[in-house]
């Protein structure tokens, strides 16, 4: 005759093993939520858009400074003369 095991569910190790995975994920989620709320993102506090516009202006100025050198380099590589803008007078 078979005897049934009458121990409660919490006495089995496999039950705790199966519960531990999702429980750890929930705890990690709350820790992540706490860190996200308690430490604001420094990028949002800064005026990054204005600084980006200023950087783009600086890069455009640098590119314009090197434009004649770039045209000469392209002429040397291809053998074609660069098109000169007639509207700008020296």
N, C-alpha and C positions, 0 to 999 in steps of 0.2 A: 504494500500500500504506500502511496506517495504522501509525503507530508508537505503542506504548503508553508512557504516562508511568510511569517506574519510580522516581520519587522516593519516599522514605519519607513516612509520614503526617504527621510533625511538621514537614515543610517546607511545608505548605499553611496559609495564613493563615486560611481558613474553619474549619479544625479548631480552632484556638486561639480563634477568635471564639465558636464553639459551646461550648467547654469553659469559657470565662471566666465565663459567667453562673452556672452551677451552682457553680463554684468560689468565686466571690464570695459567694454565699449561704451556703456552708458556712463560710467565714472569718467572715462577719458573725455567724453562729450561735455560733461559738466565742467571739467578742468579747462577745456578749450574755451568754453563759453565764458568762464571767469576771466581767463587771460585776455580774451578779445574785448570784454567790457571794461576791465580795469586798466588797460594800457592802450590809449588812443593811437591811431596811426599818425606818425609825424608828417607824412606827406600831405594829409588833409589840412593840417594846421598851417602849413606854409603856403605862400602865394606862388605855387609852382607854374601856373599858367603864364603869369607875367614874366617870370624868369625864362621860360621856354621861348617866348616871343623875342626877348632880348638876345638869347643865344642864337636864334635863327637870324636875326639882323646882323650879328657879328659874323656868323658863318657866310652870309650872303656878301658882306663887305670883303671878306677874305677871298671868296671865290672871284669876285669882280677884279680884285687886284691881280690875280694870276691869269686872267682871261687872255691877255696878249701872249703870255708864255705858253698857254695851252694851245692857242691857234698856231703858234710857230712849231710846236711839237707835232701837231697833227699834220701840218704842211710837210714837215721833214719826213714823216712816216708814210704819207700817202702820195706826196708829189703834187697835190692839188693846192691852189692858192685859196686862202680863206676869203670869204665874202666880207667886204668891208662895208661898214655902215656909213652911208653918205650924209646922213642927217647930222652927225656929230662932226664939228669942225675943230681942228687942233688948235 
